[in-house]
Amino acid sequence: MKTHHYIFITALLFVIVFYDQYVGLNLGILGIIYAVLTLFRTPGKNKTRTLYILFATSILSSIAFAWFGDFPSFIGVLSSLLLLGYKSKNRRMKVLLLVPVFIVNCCTSFCRFFSFDEWLPKKNVSGLWQKTFAFILIPLVLVSVFFGIYSAGSNHFAALFTDYELDLNIWQLFCLSVLGFFIAFNYWNYAVEKLIYKNNHFLDNEFSKDSRIPKATYSFLDLGAERMSGVISFVLLNILLIFFIITYNYEQFYEAVKTPVQLSEETHERVNAVIMSIVMAILVIMFYFKSGFNFDPKAGLLKILAKIWIFLNAILVVSAALKNYEYIINYGFTYKRLGVFAFLLLSLVGLALTFIKIQKQKRNIFLVNTMIWYFYATILVCSYINWGGFITSQNMKRKDFAANYHLTSINFSEKALLKYADEKNDQKLKKTLQDKVKNETNKTFLSKVMYYQTIQ
């Protein structure tokens, strides 16, 4: 099939699965179709291990959305399919450039649509296709557009058509057609501008041979002075960080017990301070270990001091994680407290990658290129697992369990709450849950969220 076939088929499927439907199972089905068609369309040279992994994650993300239908699973589907489509055409292009490519294509799609020679066949091999496009599709689009314009300008004109009983929402059909075509057109026919292609090599992880020569970064500071500046800076920063870790842990674990509100505020403030400290630590290392400075044979001491600082920052992260765990033990699980663990884990990953950057003499962009994939993995983990069910089932073991909070503020907690209602013989809670599940199960097939179909 040609590009235009993929565009029109998926645009038509979009209208079919979303017409008069809520977003639910239909988006999961459409995501799977997009993923399968993308793999089928990808040339053999681009079918790399990365592409197959992205194909698998696209399928799993689509299933996750069909199961949960929430915002994290939507982000999982969107990011997976965008990465899959991007890598199917450009296996060597860096993922960091996906965002500018996506923005440029959305902004230029209107102009590219009228460049028919770029996406429609230059020579029609089928007379039926030529006649369909010329005699039906183009006139139908023009009539639909002007019908909307004239209907808005004249009530009598609109009444000529609205007085007839027709069980078809023309406006919804038109909007879905435009949106479906816009998505399909930009997915199957996106273009990478030459300027973006030319800048792709600037995002390589490895240094070129020409840039491996040690040289000073600034004209007013020679290489020896810059090296010594780094040694002095890291010695002082290590001493400062050791004192901070001591005082930080003393405040967290040895000071008098405080109220839950005070503990909550201090925990979040300290975690934010730790995360900012890690970000600044990585930036400082990126400042000193850039360009040919990585290959300075006399920078051995500087590298050792930088690695010690990375290790001390890792201890700081572990200290914050232990405090967050203690907070959870005392007051239960919430989305924010689990999110703290996620941020701290990503901080540890960032520190580990910084260590690898120094050890393997990678460019600074290596950290960005690699961290993007870990952020993507975090999105997938958030979308695949029922964290609301986990939070509710764990907090149910506590004596201070607040059922109403978990009913209103925690997603997908219905299974655990029904079990809790049966154990406590809480008929009011059980009735509320049953009504909510009934509303979900009564939706039409394509609008269903499969999680609720598994609740008895």
JOBELLIN-V174360 format. One record per backbone hydrogen bond with DSSP energy under -1.0 kcal/mol. CO is the residue of the C=O (numbers start at 1). NH is the residue of the N-H. Records with the same first field share a line. If there is no record, write none. Layout:
CO = NH  NH
This chain:
2 = 6
3 = 7
4 = 8
5 = 9
6 = 10
7 = 11
8 = 12
9 = 13
10 = 14
11 = 15
12 = 16
13 = 17
14 = 18
15 = 19
18 = 21
24 = 28
25 = 29
26 = 30
27 = 31
28 = 32
29 = 33
30 = 34
31 = 35
32 = 36
33 = 37
34 = 38
35 = 39
36 = 40
37 = 41
38 = 42
43 = 46
44 = 47
46 = 48
48 = 52
49 = 53
50 = 54
51 = 55
52 = 56
53 = 57
54 = 58
55 = 59
56 = 60
57 = 61
58 = 62
59 = 63
60 = 64
61 = 65
62 = 66
63 = 67
64 = 68
66 = 450
67 = 451
70 = 74
71 = 75
72 = 76
73 = 77
74 = 78
75 = 79
76 = 80
77 = 81
78 = 82
79 = 83
80 = 84
81 = 85
82 = 86
83 = 87
84 = 88
86 = 90
94 = 97
95 = 98
97 = 101
98 = 102
99 = 103
100 = 104
101 = 105
102 = 106
103 = 107
104 = 108
108 = 112
109 = 113
114 = 116
115 = 118
116 = 120
126 = 130
127 = 131
128 = 132
129 = 133
130 = 134
131 = 135
132 = 136  137
133 = 138
136 = 140
137 = 141
138 = 142
139 = 143
140 = 144
141 = 145
142 = 146
143 = 147
144 = 148
145 = 149
146 = 150
147 = 151
148 = 152
149 = 153
150 = 154
154 = 158
155 = 159
156 = 160
158 = 161  162
159 = 163
166 = 168
168 = 170
169 = 173
170 = 174
171 = 175
172 = 176
173 = 177
174 = 178
175 = 179
176 = 180
177 = 181
178 = 182
179 = 183
180 = 184
181 = 185
182 = 186
183 = 187
184 = 188
185 = 189
193 = 197
194 = 198
195 = 199
197 = 200
200 = 203
201 = 204
205 = 363
209 = 212
218 = 221
222 = 226
223 = 227
224 = 228
225 = 229
226 = 230
227 = 231
228 = 232
229 = 233
230 = 234
231 = 235
232 = 236
233 = 237
234 = 238
235 = 239
236 = 240
237 = 241
238 = 242
239 = 243
240 = 244
241 = 245
242 = 246
243 = 247
244 = 248
245 = 249
246 = 250
247 = 251
248 = 252
249 = 253
250 = 254
259 = 263
260 = 264
261 = 265
262 = 266
263 = 267
264 = 268
265 = 269
266 = 270
267 = 271
268 = 272
269 = 273
270 = 274
271 = 275
272 = 276
273 = 277
274 = 278
275 = 279
276 = 280
277 = 281
278 = 282
279 = 283
280 = 284
281 = 285
282 = 286
283 = 287
284 = 288
285 = 289
288 = 290
290 = 293
291 = 294
292 = 295
293 = 296
296 = 299
299 = 303
300 = 304
301 = 305
302 = 306
303 = 307
304 = 308
305 = 309
306 = 310
307 = 311
308 = 312
309 = 313
310 = 314
311 = 315
312 = 316
313 = 317
314 = 318
315 = 319
316 = 320
317 = 321
318 = 322
319 = 323
320 = 324
321 = 325
322 = 326
323 = 327
324 = 328
325 = 329
326 = 330
327 = 331
328 = 332
334 = 338
335 = 339
336 = 340
337 = 341
338 = 342
339 = 343
340 = 344
341 = 345
342 = 346
343 = 347
344 = 348
345 = 349
346 = 350
347 = 351
348 = 352
349 = 353
350 = 354
351 = 355
352 = 356
353 = 357
354 = 358
355 = 359
356 = 360
357 = 362
363 = 366
364 = 367
365 = 369
366 = 370
367 = 371
368 = 372
370 = 374
371 = 375
372 = 376
373 = 377
374 = 378
375 = 379
376 = 380
377 = 381
378 = 382
379 = 383
380 = 384
381 = 385
385 = 387
386 = 390
387 = 391
388 = 392
389 = 393
390 = 394
391 = 395
392 = 396
394 = 397
395 = 398
402 = 406
403 = 407
404 = 408
405 = 409
413 = 417
414 = 418
415 = 419
416 = 420
417 = 421
418 = 422
419 = 423
420 = 424
421 = 426
425 = 427
426 = 430
427 = 431
428 = 432
429 = 433
430 = 434
431 = 435
432 = 436
433 = 437
434 = 438
435 = 439
436 = 440
437 = 441
438 = 442
440 = 443
444 = 447
445 = 448
446 = 26
448 = 25
449 = 452
451 = 454
